[in-house]
């Protein structure tokens, strides 16, 4: 009986932790004229280490910017969830008005490198969208490629990884990338490896090809429905097989 009571208490605590963590995720995506943005996270346990966020930022001149973040803490469960919460707090406390990215990421990296347990690192994409100019600036800290889909050619471009994950080297000099030309109706996709590494009972993996096929097949839908369709395809692909890792997806559709 004491062991059963303890198990119930742990389960209740995890349920409460899940509710708290879910409230840290965006309730809704920002509304940006001409753009369509959405995100989804599905955890493999009660709490998880995946993270995405949208931030509304305005400078002194009144210029609006949208910050978009997708992160993945090594591992999953309670420890990963606590680290994820720290990442969110660090980013929001340093982001400011979105005019600079490198100082933000370098500050986060130093904090995480000092506090991280052995082997506990974070891959992260932090990008800032300039609605007026369509310019996007981003830093990719070891997170894997960003996928850019051009509906006119039905082809994907992988925006390559340039930097190491956060929490590995406190003195790492991160690189900022900038792009201001996008194909009409382009779709920018940022996900976590739980999506393409999802494995069914036959040992098959969903793969980046599976993600690309889901995006191209549903490219005409709103961003929110694209996210839903991808998650539904993953659920069908798993066929009841337990989800082994957290899955997070952010979709940004550019003006036509």
Secondary structure as UniProt FT lines:
FT   HELIX           2..24
FT   TURN            33..34
FT   STRAND          36..42
FT   STRAND          50..58
FT   TURN            60..61
FT   STRAND          64..73
FT   HELIX           78..94
FT   TURN            96..97
FT   HELIX           102..115
FT   TURN            118..119
FT   STRAND          122..130
FT   TURN            131..134
FT   STRAND          135..141
FT   STRAND          146..150
FT   TURN            151..154
FT   STRAND          155..159
FT   TURN            170..171
FT   STRAND          177..179
FT   TURN            184..185
FT   STRAND          187..191
FT   HELIX           193..196
FT   TURN            201..202
FT   HELIX           207..217
FT   TURN            218..220
FT   HELIX           223..238
FT   TURN            239..240
FT   STRAND          247..253
//
